[in-house]
C-alpha cells in the first residue's frame, strides 16, 4: 500500500528509515521501532 505525506501525518506515522521500512507512531515510545511487511505478489 502506498500512502501520501498528508495521510501519514493524519495517521501519526513517523518514518525512521524509508528504505528499510522502519517507522513508528508519533505517540509510541522513542525506542519503539515498527517494520513494514514484505511485499506480497499476486
C-alpha positions as CSV (number, residue, x, y, z in Angstrom):
1,X,0.0,0.0,0.0
2,X,1.2,3.4,-0.8
3,X,0.2,6.4,1.3
4,X,1.0,10.1,0.8
5,X,2.5,12.6,3.2
6,X,-0.8,14.1,4.2
7,X,-2.3,10.7,5.2
8,X,0.8,9.6,7.0
9,X,0.7,12.8,9.1
10,X,-3.0,12.3,9.8
11,X,-2.3,8.8,11.0
12,X,0.6,9.9,13.1
13,X,3.2,7.9,11.3
14,X,6.8,8.9,11.7
15,X,9.2,7.5,9.1
16,X,12.5,6.4,10.7
17,X,14.2,4.8,7.7
18,X,12.2,4.7,4.5
19,X,14.5,2.3,2.6
20,X,14.4,-0.4,5.2
21,X,10.8,0.1,6.2
22,X,11.4,1.3,9.8
23,X,8.6,3.5,11.3
24,X,6.6,4.3,14.4
25,X,3.5,6.1,15.5
26,X,4.0,9.7,16.9
27,X,2.8,8.6,20.3
28,X,4.9,5.4,20.5
29,X,7.9,5.4,22.9
30,X,11.0,6.9,21.3
31,X,12.7,3.5,21.3
32,X,9.8,1.7,19.6
33,X,10.5,0.7,16.0
34,X,8.0,-0.9,13.8
35,X,8.8,-2.7,10.5
36,X,6.9,-2.7,7.2
37,X,5.6,-6.0,6.0
38,X,7.4,-7.5,3.0
39,X,5.6,-7.1,-0.4
40,X,3.1,-9.7,-1.4
41,X,3.0,-10.5,-5.1
42,X,-0.3,-11.9,-6.5
